[in-house]
Amino acid sequence: MQESSVSVIRNNLSYLLKLALDAGTAILEVYETAFTVELKDDRSPLTLADKRSNEILCKGLSTISEFPILSEEMKQIPYEERKSWGRFWLVDPLDGTKEFIKRNGEFTVNVALIDGNEPVFGLIYVPVTGMFYYATKGQGSYSLYLSNTAYIPEKYDEILALSKRLPIENRPLGEYTIVASRSHLSPKIEAYINDEKAKHPVVNIISAGSSLKFCLVAEGKADSYPRFGPTMEWDTGAGQVIVSETGKKLMRCDTMEALTYNKPSLLNPDFLVY
């Protein structure tokens, strides 16, 4: 009998947290050096930190399951090969490479488990702060702070005991907070902000990089996150579960349906988290 995705996560959550921590440690080691920046074929930046994190994550994930791995930093697998995948790991080893290069700390390690074209587990780790965000479908969404040297319990229930159930904060009545991309503010986003200003007495704007935007909505620090521009599946898989398990929604703007995964094109449509 095939082990359920929930069981896979329950049995390996400690290992997954340690794996993300190891990847984050490798990223920070590069962060403290005079690293160089390469440009990939699509002109997006690549650093040694991306490569080291990817190696750690892919090697580690392959030891706990036979699920295939789809990662931003690996040679892209043709749809004809991956269309039959039932479950697979979706990895962004360094989400927010531009923020990493700017040295503003707003970058993350993202790992998701996709089952039947939807994310059923998401893990986002913020190396600079030591904060984890994680969620499993039907099991709730949590944050967990651990220093780089902290002990990570082996048992699932012990990890939950150290974690905080999300959301943590409730927005003040009358206030509406929008979190927008630090690197991708566009006229469409500005139009969305103006529309919300017409609906609410007070509208606050927070700028953040990488998957931290999902985390801010999940925590309750923001009400919505509009993204009207290109993202890839590995940018959103982990964040989608984390916000969904707090009762929020992530919907594509054209159909108002949830994002799906392992599409012929890995490019996401415009979406809104609210």
C-alpha positions as CSV (number, residue, x, y, z in Angstrom):
1,M,0.0,0.0,0.0
2,Q,1.3,3.5,-0.9
3,E,2.1,5.6,2.1
4,S,-0.1,8.7,2.2
5,S,1.5,12.1,1.7
6,V,0.5,13.1,5.2
7,S,2.3,10.1,6.6
8,V,5.4,10.9,4.6
9,I,5.5,14.4,6.1
10,R,4.7,13.3,9.7
11,N,7.5,10.7,9.5
12,N,10.0,13.0,8.1
13,L,9.2,16.6,9.3
14,S,12.2,16.7,11.6
15,Y,14.5,15.6,8.7
16,L,12.9,18.2,6.4
17,L,13.5,21.0,8.9
18,K,17.1,19.9,9.4
19,L,17.6,19.7,5.6
20,A,16.3,23.3,5.1
21,L,18.5,24.4,8.0
22,D,21.5,22.9,6.4
23,A,20.7,24.5,3.1
24,G,20.2,27.8,4.8
25,T,23.5,27.5,6.6
26,A,25.3,26.9,3.2
27,I,23.6,30.0,1.8
28,L,24.7,32.1,4.7
29,E,28.3,30.9,4.3
30,V,28.3,32.3,0.8
31,Y,26.3,35.4,1.9
32,E,29.3,36.4,4.1
33,T,31.8,36.3,1.2
34,A,32.5,38.4,-1.9
35,F,30.5,36.0,-4.1
36,T,30.1,36.4,-7.9
37,V,26.9,36.4,-9.9
38,E,26.2,34.5,-13.0
39,L,23.4,35.0,-15.5
40,K,21.3,32.0,-16.6
41,D,19.8,31.7,-20.0
42,D,16.7,33.6,-19.0
43,R,19.0,36.4,-17.6
44,S,18.0,35.7,-14.0
45,P,20.9,35.7,-11.5
46,L,22.6,32.6,-10.1
47,T,25.1,32.4,-7.3
48,L,27.2,29.7,-5.6
49,A,24.6,29.8,-2.8
50,D,21.8,28.7,-5.2
51,K,24.0,25.8,-6.3
52,R,25.1,24.6,-2.8
53,S,21.6,24.8,-1.4
54,N,20.2,22.9,-4.4
55,E,22.8,20.1,-4.0
56,I,22.0,19.7,-0.3
57,L,18.2,19.7,-0.8
58,C,18.1,17.4,-3.7
59,K,20.5,14.9,-2.2
60,G,18.6,14.9,1.1
61,L,15.1,14.6,-0.4
62,S,16.3,11.6,-2.5
63,T,17.1,9.7,0.7
64,I,13.6,9.8,2.2
65,S,11.5,8.9,-0.8
66,E,11.6,7.8,-4.4
67,F,9.6,10.9,-5.5
68,P,11.1,12.8,-8.4
69,I,12.5,16.3,-7.8
70,L,11.7,19.4,-9.8
71,S,14.0,22.2,-8.8
72,E,14.7,25.7,-10.3
73,E,18.4,25.0,-10.4
74,M,18.2,21.6,-12.2
75,K,18.0,21.0,-15.9
76,Q,14.3,21.3,-16.7
77,I,12.5,18.0,-17.3
78,P,10.3,17.8,-20.4
79,Y,6.6,17.6,-19.8
80,E,6.3,14.3,-21.6
81,E,8.6,12.8,-18.9
82,R,7.0,14.4,-15.9
83,K,3.3,14.4,-16.8
84,S,2.9,10.9,-15.3
85,W,4.3,12.0,-11.9
86,G,1.9,11.3,-9.1
87,R,3.9,12.9,-6.4
88,F,7.1,15.0,-6.6
89,W,9.2,17.4,-4.6
90,L,9.1,21.0,-5.8
91,V,12.2,23.0,-4.8
92,D,13.4,26.6,-4.9
93,P,16.8,26.3,-3.2
94,L,17.2,30.1,-2.9
95,D,14.0,32.1,-3.5
96,G,14.9,35.7,-3.8
97,T,18.3,35.6,-5.4
98,K,18.0,39.3,-6.2
99,E,17.4,40.1,-2.6
100,F,20.3,37.8,-1.7
101,I,22.5,39.9,-4.0
102,K,21.2,43.1,-2.5
103,R,22.1,41.6,1.0
104,N,18.8,42.7,2.5
105,G,18.1,39.3,4.1
106,E,14.8,38.7,2.3
107,F,15.4,35.3,0.8
108,T,14.1,31.9,1.6
109,V,14.5,28.1,1.1
110,N,11.3,26.6,-0.3
111,V,10.3,22.9,-0.4
112,A,6.9,21.6,-1.4
113,L,5.4,18.2,-1.9
114,I,3.0,18.0,-4.9
115,D,0.4,15.3,-5.0
116,G,-2.1,15.1,-7.8
117,N,-1.2,18.5,-9.2
118,E,-1.7,20.3,-5.9
119,P,0.7,21.2,-3.1
120,V,0.0,19.2,0.0
121,F,3.1,20.2,2.0
122,G,5.0,23.4,2.1
123,L,8.2,24.5,4.0
124,I,9.7,28.0,3.8
125,Y,12.9,28.7,5.8
126,V,14.3,32.2,6.3
127,P,18.1,31.7,6.9
128,V,18.8,35.3,8.2
129,T,16.1,35.1,10.9
130,G,16.0,31.4,11.7
131,M,12.3,31.2,11.1
132,F,10.5,28.3,9.6
133,Y,7.0,28.3,8.1
134,Y,5.4,24.9,7.3
135,A,2.0,23.4,6.6
136,T,0.5,20.1,5.6
137,K,-2.9,19.9,3.9
138,G,-5.6,19.3,6.5
139,Q,-3.1,19.7,9.3
140,G,-2.8,23.4,9.8
141,S,-0.1,26.0,9.2
142,Y,2.7,26.8,11.7
143,S,5.7,29.0,12.3
144,L,8.8,27.8,14.2
145,Y,11.8,29.8,15.4
146,L,15.1,28.0,15.8
147,S,18.6,29.4,16.0
148,N,21.2,27.8,13.8
149,T,22.4,25.7,16.6
150,A,19.1,24.8,18.1
151,Y,18.0,21.2,18.6
152,I,15.2,20.0,16.3
153,P,13.1,17.3,18.0
154,E,12.7,14.0,16.2
155,K,9.0,13.5,17.0
156,Y,6.3,15.2,15.0
157,D,4.2,16.1,18.1
158,E,7.3,17.6,19.8
159,I,7.9,19.9,16.8
160,L,4.3,21.0,16.9
161,A,4.6,21.8,20.6
162,L,7.4,24.2,19.8
163,S,5.5,25.8,16.9
164,K,2.9,28.6,16.7
165,R,-0.3,27.9,14.9
166,L,-1.0,30.5,12.2
167,P,-2.4,33.0,11.9
168,I,-0.9,34.7,14.9
169,E,-2.2,38.2,14.4
170,N,-5.7,39.6,13.6
171,R,-5.9,42.7,11.5
172,P,-7.4,45.8,13.1
173,L,-10.9,46.6,12.0
174,G,-11.0,49.2,9.2
175,E,-7.4,48.6,8.3
176,Y,-6.3,46.7,5.2
177,T,-2.7,45.7,4.6
178,I,-1.3,44.7,1.2
179,V,2.1,43.1,0.8
180,A,3.8,43.7,-2.5
181,S,6.9,42.5,-4.2
182,R,10.0,44.6,-3.5
183,S,11.4,43.9,-6.9
184,H,8.2,43.7,-9.1
185,L,5.9,46.6,-8.4
186,S,3.9,47.4,-11.6
187,P,1.1,49.7,-12.8
188,K,-1.3,46.7,-12.3
189,I,-0.3,46.4,-8.7
190,E,-0.7,50.1,-8.2
191,A,-4.2,50.0,-9.7
192,Y,-5.1,47.1,-7.3
193,I,-3.8,49.2,-4.4
194,N,-5.9,52.2,-5.5
195,D,-9.0,50.0,-5.8
196,E,-8.5,48.7,-2.2
197,K,-8.0,52.3,-1.0
198,A,-11.5,53.1,-2.3
199,K,-12.9,50.2,-0.2
200,H,-11.1,50.7,3.1
201,P,-10.6,53.7,5.4
202,V,-6.9,52.8,5.9
203,V,-4.7,50.8,3.5
204,N,-1.1,50.0,4.5
205,I,1.5,48.8,2.0
206,I,4.3,46.4,3.0
207,S,7.2,45.6,0.6
208,A,8.9,42.2,0.9
209,G,11.0,39.9,-1.2
210,S,10.7,36.2,-2.1
211,S,8.2,33.9,-0.4
212,L,8.1,36.1,2.7
213,K,5.0,37.7,1.2
214,F,3.1,34.4,1.7
215,C,4.4,34.2,5.2
216,L,3.2,37.7,6.1
217,V,-0.3,36.9,4.9
218,A,-0.2,33.5,6.7
219,E,0.9,35.2,10.0
220,G,-1.9,37.7,9.7
221,K,0.4,40.7,9.3
222,A,-1.1,41.3,5.8
223,D,-4.5,40.8,4.2
224,S,-3.6,40.3,0.6
225,Y,-0.7,39.7,-1.8
226,P,-1.4,40.5,-5.4
227,R,1.1,39.1,-8.0
228,F,0.5,40.3,-11.5
229,G,3.6,39.2,-13.2
230,P,5.7,36.1,-14.0
231,T,6.3,33.5,-11.3
232,M,7.2,29.8,-11.6
233,E,5.7,26.9,-9.9
234,W,8.6,26.6,-7.5
235,D,8.0,30.2,-6.4
236,T,4.5,29.4,-5.1
237,G,4.1,25.7,-4.2
238,A,5.2,26.0,-0.6
239,G,3.6,29.3,0.0
240,Q,0.2,28.1,-1.4
241,V,-0.1,25.4,1.3
242,I,1.0,27.7,4.1
243,V,-1.6,30.4,3.3
244,S,-4.3,27.9,2.4
245,E,-4.0,26.1,5.8
246,T,-4.7,29.5,7.6
247,G,-8.1,29.8,5.8
248,K,-6.7,32.3,3.2
249,K,-7.0,31.7,-0.6
250,L,-4.5,31.7,-3.4
251,M,-6.5,32.1,-6.7
252,R,-5.5,32.7,-10.3
253,C,-6.9,36.0,-11.5
254,D,-8.4,34.8,-14.7
255,T,-10.6,31.9,-13.4
256,M,-10.5,32.5,-9.6
257,E,-9.4,28.9,-9.1
258,A,-6.4,27.6,-7.2
259,L,-3.0,27.3,-8.9
260,T,-2.3,23.9,-10.2
261,Y,1.1,22.3,-10.6
262,N,3.1,20.1,-13.1
263,K,1.6,22.0,-16.0
264,P,3.1,21.7,-19.5
265,S,4.4,25.2,-18.9
266,L,5.8,25.8,-15.4
267,L,4.9,29.5,-15.6
268,N,2.1,30.6,-13.3
269,P,-0.7,33.0,-14.3
270,D,-1.4,36.2,-12.3
271,F,-2.7,35.4,-8.9
272,L,-4.1,36.9,-5.7
273,V,-3.6,35.8,-2.1
274,Y,-6.4,37.1,0.1
